Amino acid sequence: MGRTQKILLVLIVLIIAIQFIRPERNIENNPSRYDLFHKTGHPVEISTMVQSACYDCHSNRTAYPWYASVAPVSWIIANHVKEGKENLNFSDWKLLDSSQQLHALEDIIEVLEEQEMPLKQYQWLHSEAKLTPEKRAQIIKWANETKFSLN
């Protein structure tokens, strides 16, 4: 066996081996009673848009695509979800006090206005997460109205 074949064999074995190192999945079967949209008067249209565009990374209910089972992609996705939930977790919304909710709403408005969210690389593979300017405006309007209701 030549040097190139040995290197190729080692790479194949490593690729197979890393498939057994799986990150924890972010799957909560039942919607949290602390979720932003759980039994609230928020418009269904807003709830649907936010859940489609944001919940995979910003809630306890990630809908994983097939490629999320393949390392090292699975590790990258797990890290994105972990970071997203550290910044904002809609599943724990009602555990935040009103000042934290106000700050979160201000952040939502800012990232939507600056088109920082949803992430571009996420939108490439998730067309349902793409927000038109009209949808962005609707969510921003809702966030502003919700802010005023907290004051």
Sequence and secondary structure as in RCSB ss.txt:
>XXXX:A:sequence
MGRTQKILLVLIVLIIAIQFIRPERNIENNPSRYDLFHKTGHPVEISTMVQSACYDCHSNRTAYPWYASVAPVSW
IIANHVKEGKENLNFSDWKLLDSSQQLHALEDIIEVLEEQEMPLKQYQWLHSEAKLTPEKRAQIIKWANETKFSL
N
>XXXX:A:secstr
  HHHHHHHHHHHHHHHHTT      B SS  TTSTTTT  S HHHHHHHHHHHHHHHSSB    GGGGSTTHHH
HHHHHHHHHHHH  GGGGGGS HHHHHHHHHHHHHHHHTT SS HHHHHH GGG   HHHHHHHHHHHHHHHHHH
 
